[in-house]
Amino acid sequence: MGGGGGAALTFLFAALLIGGLTLVILVGIRAMVGGVSRPSPSPEGRGDVARQTTPTRSEARRLLDERYARGELSTEEYREHVDNLGEA
C-alpha cells in the first residue's frame, strides 16, 4: 500500500539530520580554534572599523585640497574647513 514513500522520507530525514549535525560540529570547531571572530565594540559603539577609517589631520587636509582642486568647494568653504582643521 505505501509503495516505498516512507523509506524515501526516512532517508531524507536521516540525510538532513547528519548534514545539520556535521555543520554544527564544524562551526563549533572553527569557533574554538579562532576562525570565527568579531571586532570588539569601541566606547562609541562603532567597532574597530571606525578606528581604522578615521583620517589623520594631514590626510584630512589632503582630501580637502583634492576636493578644492576638483572645484567641489568654494574658496570660502575651503578656508573655513582649513581653519576648522587648525592647519594653515
N, C-alpha and C positions, 0 to 999 in steps of 0.2 A: 503494500500500500504506500509506504513512504517513498519508495523509489530512490533512496540514497541521498535525499536532500539533507537529512540530519547529519550525515557524515561530512558533507561539504561545509556545513555551518560549524561543525566541531573543529574541522581543520582550520578554517578561517579564524575562529576564536583563539585557537592554540597559537597560530602564527602571529596574530596581533599581540597576544599576551607575551610571547617570547621576545618579539621585537620591542615592545614597550619596556620590559624588564632590562633588556640589553641596553637600551638608550639611557635609562635611569642609572644603571651601573657605570656606563661610560662617562656620563656627565658628572657623577659623583667622584670618580677617579680623577677626572680632569680638574675639578674644583680643588681636590686635596693636593694635587701637585702644583697648583698655582697657575693653571692655564686659563682660569676664569678670574678676571679682576675688574673692579670698578674704581674710578677715581674717587678719592675721598673728598667729601664736600668741604669747601672753604668756609670761613666765617660769613662771607657774603652769600653763601648758598649757591654759587655758580659753578663749583667744581674746579678741577685743575685746568680746564680749557680756558677759562677767563684769565688765569695767571699766565698761561703760555702765549696768549694773543695780545696782551696789554703792551702797546708800543712804548719804547723808551722816549724820553723827550727829544733826542736827536732824530729818532725815527719819525716821531710825530711832526717834527719840523720838516723833515724831508718830504713827507706826504703832503704837508701843507704847501711846500714850494712847488711840488708837482701839480697840485690842483690849481694853483695860481698860474702856473705856466700854461696849463690847458685852457685857461680862461673860465674856470668854474667859479672863481672867486674874484670879486672886485678888489681894487687896491685897498679900499677902506676895510672890507671884510678881512683881507689878508693881514693887514696891520693889526686889527683887533685880535685876531687869533694868535698872532705872534706875541702880542702883549700878554694875552692870557697864558701862553706857554712860559712867559718870563724870559724869553730869549730875544736878543737884539738882532 
